[in-house]
Amino acid sequence: MPVVIGKNQLNEIIRLRKTLHSHPEVSGQEKHTARRIKDFVTKNEPDRFIEGLGGFGVAAVYDSGKQGPAVLLRADLDALPIDEVNGFAHRSQVQGVSHKCGHDGHMAILAGVSTILKNHKPSKGRVILLFQPEEETGQGAAKVIDDPKFEEIRPDFAFALHNLPGFEKNAVIFREGPFASASTGMIMDLKGRSSHAAHPEQGNSPVHMMTELMQGLMQIPQSEKSFQDFVLLTIIHARLGEVAFGTNPGKAQVMATLRSYLDEDMSIMKDNAIQLVKTLQKEHDINCDISFTEEFPATINDLRVTELIQRAISRSGATSIHIEKPFRWSEDFGHFTARYPGALFGVGAGKGHASLHNHDYDFPDEILETGVNMFYHIADQLVKLR
């Protein structure tokens, strides 16, 4: 049977969501967001509250005191560096920062679970509500897991959700295996020798290596025999020298985003890109420094856990949508699914809803209750919430 959230409870969750939306903070700066979450959740009497996880992460623990599984439910704290164009009363009050990925809604859903756990605590094991920092940069999950305080909440199972515009409102989207792609940003800094533009022969411009590098990088995904599944490489930035008409440039920079459904294919793609750089360095006598940033592993849903999600959909009375292919976007929840049986699922935000990261996006409050119900029924199957 679906959990019935009281009207007053739902209104509290909506007010929290709008407050969080009005006061967004970017990755690594979620101090006040974490405080607002603490203020809301502690009223619902968790057995323990842990702060400072991987930065500004916080966790509320509902502990039965009896042996049983530890179930972690996770939401993300951070907003994006995007100006908001909406004119509603709860619009962002922070210039250039706004919740355009719906993390305000994810937090409100997870905080809403605490309103149920206050009176329906686990009869065995523990339920952990984790509010994680720095998801947008791909660093937060790893920082939380590496934090010594994480030992206090190390789970047996881990679950998260994401709102998904383009799907029927309140439908639950799921699949087993890869759900969201691995991705990483690759930065290549080319260093040759500058000279006067009148005498380019006296320098060694990286222009030829730069053009060959970009062409070669875009050809890597076309080597179908090298990969097991979908891979994609997108050149997202390139710069040669500075705007100085008297100078033959001596430096250049190329940036690319690499994506794949499987971590194994990501490793192959990275190796191929690095080898391409090394080959071109020798041919052009150009030095090149390579670095990687915003590394997201693939989010792989455990088959047994996915079955729990299907049963939770049935119990919640929600519409289910099984997708055939993973999403191309990335989620750092993959750090959790790489270590623990777990799954990421979606909740439809509406077929005509503004897309994620659009400047006019706002989380639809109508799907908050579905998110709370799903988390409740997932946890209930494992720890039997009383």
Buried (B, 14 or more C-beta within 10 A) or exposed (E): EEBEBEEEBBEBBBBBBBBBBBBBBBBBBBEEBBEBBBEBBEEBEBBEBBEEBBBBBBBBBBBBEEEBBBBBBBBBBBBBEBEBEBEEEBBBEBEEBBBBBBBBBBBBBBBBBBBBBBEBBBEBBBBBBBBBBBBBBBBBBBBBBEBEBBEEBEBBBBBBBBBBBBBBBBBBBBBBBBBBBBBBBBBBBBBBBBBEBEEBEEBBBBBBBBBBBBEBBEEBBEEEEBBEBBBBBEBEEBEBBEEEEEBBBBBBBBBBBBBBBBBBBBEBBBEBBBEBBEEBBEEBEBEBEEEEEBBBBBBBBBEEBBEBBBEBBEBBEBBBBEEEEBBEBBBBBBBBBBEBBBBBBBBBBBEEBBEBEBEEBBBBBEBBBBBBBBBBBBBBBBBBBE
